[in-house]
Amino acid sequence: MSIKPHFETYRYTTRVCRAGSQSIVECRLPGGEIAGVLAIHARAVPAECVCADGEVRYNGKLFLSVVYEDADRKVCRAERGAEFSHRAENPAVTPACFARAAFRTDNVSWRREGSGLYISVIVGADIDVYGTVQAEYLTGGEGIVAKRKGQPIVKTVCISGEAETDDEFSTNYIGDILLHSENVHIARVDAEAGQVCVQGEVALNICAQKGDMSLCSYERLLPFRMEIPCDEALPGQTASARVCVKSAVLSADADEERGRCRVNAALILTADCELYIKDELPACEDAFSPSCELICTRERRSGRYLSEIAVFTERVSGQASLSRPIDYSVSLQAAAVPRAEISCKRGENGGEAEGAIFADVILCDADGGHRSAELSLPFLFPIKYDAECTPEVRAAVCGLNVRQRREGEAEAEATLKVTLFLYREAEADYISAAEEGEAYRESDCAVSVFIPRAGDGLWEISKQLRRPPEEVEKSNPELKFPVGAGERIVVWRRKS
């Protein structure tokens, strides 16, 4: 008797691969009046990603805010922007895929060429590529004895959203806002009926010029909540999110008589979310045929899903390094563009988070001239997470304070708001193809005795006997599985 296997197909969307690339983006400023650059804030915003054969073509916009000192020792500001495009290669990318990019700006530098000042920024792109894949699996069939077991599969639903948030707060009197930067801290990502809700805070840092022309920095935490529609979302599902500041507009109203200032901040936030839906394939994990050899092809698929989001704060302090020497003749006026680089790993004593806090510290010399130095404050602290999870960690810096406690030494302290995304893998292992092999030679014996190995279960014994499990149980009702040592199984065959 020939076999007739039955198959089913399951189609779903998942992350196919990741791609990464770096590109150098430059902007030119008229350099005639710029005596020295004090701080630069670079922000890159994605615009479009297009998938092609073996690559992702992406473009975006780079926004630069520059604080500098002119020839008269006056601190000024300038803003510039540039569009850029690049590509990231990965052989798994096809035109049927779609991609989303997250940008980071590294190694901001400047140089003079002739009458111009050129600012160079390395824009790194971390790109997730998604596509529709299908799993074809065996469910049974004629002439086939199948062992079914639900195989876990993870569908990924990608959604995006945009929201506005604003705040108004009072500070000491300032004459001008020179520079501002934003770090996003995600506190919660919840799947609700028909939507995904993202909550957190934006750590806003302001570098400002006071009425006496000295500089200072202020910080403010702006809470936000984003509700992103998603038809597939249900309570109990998990979701992750990446939020960035698309635009930020700040204005200040001064009250010179009271020596106070009211700052208005209006932000537009964008969020890219992944919703994880766990499902099961009613697939065969094993199968055999009583009449012939069954040649099976197996397939393994894995899909990641978010297991947990852990949120905590960590106070970091210690001696920091500066790229310029200082002494008591130098005053530390402002810490601009605070940011953190963080990663986590597992050591001998468990999980650890390591990295550094960076900032541009603006210094004022005894003669009133300004210069800047890059601050670096390394950190290392323990974190707890399951070793079976894959962690992704992000941190936002707030409350950065820098001082010169001893001559020539800078000390810094700050609060890190840390979000730890913990992922697990769902592994599916099933039969994806089955072909008929050589026919078995039927035994001539009406009765035979089979001695199983101790510990064999019903399925293992049935497969060795080439008999359905229910038939083995019926003919040997006294057996308990898994069997012990010395058991005997009687196999009866009907003779014509």
N, C-alpha and C positions, 0 to 999 in steps of 0.2 A: 504494500500500500504506500503510495507516495504521500509526502507531507504537503500541507497547504498552510503556510504560516500567515498569520494575520498581523498587520502593522498599523500603527497610528502615528500621526505627525502632530507635533506641538510647536507652534511658532510663538516667539516672544522676543522682546527687546532687552538687550543687555550691553554692558560695556565690552567692546570688542578688544580694545587695546588702549595704550597710552602713548602719546608722542610728546617730544620736547624739542625745543630749539631756542637759540639765542640770536639776537640781531643787535647791531649798533645803530642807534638813532642819534642824530646831531641836530642842534639848533644854533643859529647864529644871532648874536646880539651886537649892536654897535659898541665897540669897546673903548671909544675915545674917552668917555667920562668915567669908566669903571677902573678904580684904583686897585680894588681887591674884592673878591667874592667871599661873602661871609657864610651863606647858607643857600642850599638848593633843595627844593622839594620836587621830586619827579613822580608823576602819577600816570600810569598807562591804563587805558580803558579799551577793552575789546570792541570791535565793530562788526566783523563778519568772519565766519569760518566756512570754507568750502572744501569738501572731500573729493579727491581725485584718485587715480590709480597710484597707490603707494605713497601718498602724501596728503597733508592738510595745508591748504593755503589760507592764511589768515591775515587780517589787517586790523589796525587800531589807531588810536590817537594818543599822543604823548603830550601831557600838560606840564609845563615847568614854571615854578615860582622861584624867583631869584632875589636874594637880599645881598646888596653890595655897598661898598663905601666908595664915594667919588673922590675926586682930587682935593676937594675942600673938607674932607673928612665928614661929610654928611652921609648918613645911612639912607639908602633909597631901595626901592623895589622895582621889579620888572616881571612881566609874565610873557611867556611864549608858548607856542604849540606847534606840533608837527604830526603829520600822518605818516604811517609806515606800513609796510607789508612784508611778509616773509613766508616761509614754508617749513613744515616739520615732516620728516620722512618716517614711514613705517610700512612695511610690506603688507600688513593686514588691512590697511585702509583701502576701501573701494568707493566708487561714486555713489553707491547706495547708502553709505554711512552718513551720519551727521556728527558734528563735533562741537565741543564747547571749550573755550580757552580761558585760563586764568593767568594774568600777567604779573610779573614782579620786576622791579627796577633795581639794578645792582650797579656798583662801580660808577657812580656819577662823578665825572671829572670835567675840568675845563682847561682851555689853553688859549693863547693869543696867536693870531695869525694876521699880520698886517694891522689894519684898523678894526678888525673884528675879534670878538670873543666867542669861541665855539664851546658849547657844552655837549659832552658825549654821555650817553646813557646806554648801558647794556640792558635790553628788555628781554627777560626770559619768559618763555611761554610754556605752561604746563597744560597739555591738551588731552581731554578725555574723548575717545571716539566710541560712538554707539552704533549699533546696527541690529537689524532683525535677523535672527538665526532660527533654525528649525532643528528639532530633535525627532528623529524617526526611531520608533522603538517597537519591539515585539510584544504582543499582548497574549499570544496563544496560537491556536490553529488546529486544523485537523491532523491527526497523527502526531501531535506534540503534547507532551506533558510539561506544563509550565509552572514555575514558581514565581509568583508575583509578589513584589514588594514596592510600596510607594517610594519613588525616588525624588528627593528634594530638588526643586528648580527655583531660581530667583529671577523674577522679572524686574526690570528697572524702568521706572517711569520718570522721564525728565521734564521738569516744568521750570519756568522762569517767571519772575515778577518784578515789579517796580513800585516803590512807595516813597512818599515825601515825609520828612520829619523836620520840625523846626523847634527852636528854643530861644528864650530870651533871658539873659542873666546880667547881673551887675558886677562890675569890677572897679578897681581903683582907676583914676583918670588916666586915659591913654590918648595920645595925639593921633596915632595911625596904626593900623594893623598891617604889619609887614609880610607876615607869612603864617599860614595855618596848614596843619596836616591832620589826618584822621586815621585812627586804627579801629577796626571793627572787632568787637567781642560778641560771639554768639553764645547765648546762655541756654536756649531751648529751641528744639525743632520738634513740633508735634503734628502728627497726622490726625486730622479731624474729618468729620463727615463732609466730603466735597471740597476740602481745602487742606493746605499745609500751612501751619502757623510758625513763623520764625520770630524769636524775640532775642533781644540783646541790648548792647550799648555801643555807642560810638565814642571813643576817647578822642576828644578834640584838643589839639595843642595849638596855642596862639603865640606867636612871637610879635611883640608890639613895641612901639616907640612911645615913651612917656613925654610929658610936656617939657621936661628939661633936656630932651634929646637922648637920654639914656635908654637902654633897652631892657625889656623884661619878658617873661613868658608866663602864660596862664594855661590852666587845663580845666576841662569841663567834660563830664560824662553825660551824653545825650541818650536816653532810652529810646528804643524803637520797637515796633511790632509790625510785622508784615503778614498779611493773609493772602495766600496765593491759591486761586481756584485750581482744583484738580478733581476730575470726575471719579477717578479710581481710588481716591483717598478714603480710608476708613479708620476709625479709632482702633488702636492696637498695632497698627503698622509702624514701621520705623522710617525715618527720613533724615538725610543729611543736607547741609546747605553751605554755600559759600556766598558771602555778602560783600560787596564792594561799594565804595562811594563814587557814584557817577559824576556828581557835581556838588560843590559846596560854595555857597555865597554868604559872606559875612559883612556886616555893616555895624558901625558904632555911632551912637549918639552921646556926645559929651556934655557934661554939666560942670563947667569950670568952677563955678562958685562952690559947689559941694565937693568938688574933687572926685566925682564919680563918673562912670561911663556905663551905658547900657549897650550890650552887644546882642545883635540879632543874627541868628544862624539858621540858614535854610539849606537842607541837604536833600538830595535825591539818591536813594539807595537802590541797587539792583541785586537780585538774589537768583542764583542757579541752584535748584534743589534736585535731589535724587530720592524718589520714593521706592522702597523695596517691598515687593509683593512676593511672599513665599507660596509656592504651589507644589503639587505632587504629581508625578507621572505614574499612572498605573502600569508600570513596565515590568518585564520579566528580568529578574536578576540571574535566573538560571533556567535551563530547559533541556529536555532530552526526548528522543523518540524511541518507543518500544521496538520499532521495526528496522530502524537503520541508524547509522551514525549521523548525528546532527552537527554540522559545521557552523559554529556560531562566531559572529564578530561582535566584540564588545566596544562600548564607547563610554568614555568618562567625560563628564562636564562639571565644571565648578563655577559657582557664582558667589560673589561676596554680598553681604548685607550688613547693615549697621546693627550692632548688638546693643550698644549703649553709648550715651554721651555723658562724660564726666566733666564737671565744671568746678574749678577751685581757684583761689588766689594764692600767690606766693610773694612774700616780701624778699627782695633781693638788695643786698648792700655790700659794700666793700671798697677797696682801693681800685680806682679805675685808671685806665691808661689814656693819655692824651697824645695826639699826634704832634703837639707843639709843647715846648717846655714852658713852665709857668713859675712865678715867684710871687712874693707879697706885693710887688708893685703892679700886679695884674689883678683886675677884678673880673669875676665870672658873672656875666650879666644875664645871659639867657641860654636855655637849652632848647634848641629847635629840632623839629622832625625826629622825635624819639621813635624807635622801632626795635623789634626783637627778631632775632633768628633763633629758632628752637627746633630741636629734634629729640626723639626719645629712643632708647635702646634698653636691652635687658643685660644687666651685669650680674656679677656673682651674688649680689644682695638683692636682686629684683630689678624693677624698672627704675630708670633714671631719665631725667630730662636735663639736657645740656644745651648751652648756646651762649648768646651774649646780647646785651642791650647796647644799641648804638644811638648816638645823637650828635648834632652839630652844636658845639658850645661856642658862643660868641664872647670873645674876651675884649676887655678895654685896657689899654696900656696907660701908664702914668701921664703921658702927654696927650691923652684923649683919642688916640688912634685905635681903630678896631681891627681885629683879626679873628680868625676862627680856628678851631681844632676839633678833630673828630674824637669823640669819646667812645670807649669800649669798656663795658663792664661784664666780664664773664660770669656765668652761674652754672651750678650743678645741684640738683636736688632730687630726692626720691619721689617716685610716683607709683601708685598701685594699680595694676591691671592684670587680667588673666593672661598667662603666657601663651594661650592658644589664640589670642586675639592679635590682629594686626593694627597697631595704633597709628593715627594721624593726629598731630598736635599743632595747635595754633595759639599764639599769645599776643595780647595787646598790652602796650605799656601805658601806664598812667602814674601820675604822682612822682615824676622824676625830679630829684633834687640833687644838685651838684655843689660842692663847697671845697674850699682849700683849708683843711683843718691844720695841716702842717705845710710849711713852705715847700713848694715844688711838688706836692702830692695832692691829687684830686681824689676826693671820696664822693661816692654817689650812692643813692638808694632810690628804689622805685618799686612799684607794685605791678606784678604781672597777673593779668586776668587770663587764665589758661582754659582752653577748651580741648578736651581729649575725645576724639572720635574713635571708637573701638569697633573693628569689623571682624566678622567671622566668614568662613567659607562653607557653603553648602555643596556637598559632593554627591553627584549622581553617577551610578555605575550600572549599566543596563545592556541588554542585548539589542543591537541595532540592525543585525542581519542574520538570517539563518538559511542554510542550504542543506539539501539532502545529500548524504554521503553513501557509503557502501552499505548494502543491506546486511543485517545480522543473520547469521545462520541459526535457525531455530533448533533448540535442544530436543533430542528424541526422548528424554527421560520424562516420565509422567510426574515423578516426585524427585525433588532435589533439596539438599540441605545447604544453607548458606550460613557461614560463621562471620558475623560482622566484627569490626574493630570496636573495642571499648570506647564509648563516648560518641559513636556515630548517632546522628539524628535520623528522623524519619525520612527527610529528603535525601540525605546521603545514601541511605540504604536503598530507597526506591530507585535512585539513579543507577546504582550498581546492579540492581536486579532488573532494571528496565521495566518496572511495573509502576503504575500510578500509586501515589501514597495511600489513597483510600483502599485500594486492593490489598496492599501489604498489611494495613491495619485490620482489615476484615478477616484475612486469613491467619493472622497472628494476634488475636485479641488480648492475649495475656501479656504481651510485650509493653514495656514502658520505655519511652524515649527521652533522652539518649540512653542507649542500651549499655549494660554493664559487661564485664568480662565473662566469657564462657557462654554467652547466649547462643541459641540456635534458632534459625528462621527456616521454616518449611515452605517451599515453593511448589504449589500444585499446578500442573498443566493439564488442560483438558485434551484428551486424545480423541481423534475422530475415528 
